[in-house]
């Protein structure tokens, strides 16, 4: 094959997108799970970094990082949602979504807000316990509108590849800042407030009733397990081969939003050894320094402290005595110091930490 033809074919496959760094989604292969597992989750971040549950339903899911993956695709991990509390009688306004929120400043190349707004394509592998219609939406912070696509699960508990293309939104620009510019929502259940309208594929709308028409209830039994991996959102109309990033690169991207002193694979709050703690020399007044963040975080995080000798939050081990403590003067690059209540000066301070700057 001639070089010219090779380049032409490559350009046809990749549209106008980059050949690297083309995936807007962080941790799409579910490699990173700093929280390890989160049981009985209704709303909040689960096992795999950057993927969040949002709901007002009575249902709950246990979230774990699983090794159940589609065969021959190069994936080693998936996000598993195991229904631990079922909800079989849905009120009108109930909803359950699995989502990833993407910073607006990372999405400016989409050119939302003008006639040149670009199309983008979402691809992913899903394994659902329910056959039938599932709804997927991209929601733009620009005007609070959403673009809906339905995908149909043909065989329950079987890995299925889904590819969806969204038109760009031409009316309002995405804010160029660190807030959520786009939110990808996988619907898991929905009441009539969200199902009572009509489905119109690839249409930007603000009508709530159109968001989840025909949606199955993934949380109607505690036997239900929902899996997801290989998530990629990219510019253009083609779903290109998944962009596999190194574990180190993916971890660093995740740590912009959530950072912990615990070793990879160890659940925060589950270990009191020195290995997962910091040991620093106290100042003369008993307070202590905080190690610098390994990366600049999205915003000033909330900080959870634990003494190395217990899992009680809001304390440090000050010279062998657990004392109440508070991270003080917090920024996106670090914490100025830890204020230790009644701390003894000149003593060591041992503590573990979690820093949360999620959207």
ABEGO torsion letter per residue (X at the ends): XBAAAAAAAAAAAAEABBABGABABBGAAGABBAAGBBBGBABEBBABBGBBBBBABABBBBBBBBABBBBGAGBABBBBBBBABBBABBBAABBBBBBBBBBAAAAAAAGBGBAABBBBBBBBBBBBABBEBBBBBBBBABGGBBBBBBBBBABBGBBBBBBBBBBBBAABBBBBBABBABBBBBBABBBAAAAABBBBBGBBBABAAAAABGBBBAAABAABBBBBBGBBBBBEABBBBBBBBBAAAAAAAAAAABBBABBBGBBBGABABAAABBBBBBBAAGBBBBBBBABBBABBBBBBBBBAABABBGBBBBGGBBBBBBBBGBBAAEBABBBBBGBBBGBBBBBBBBBBABX
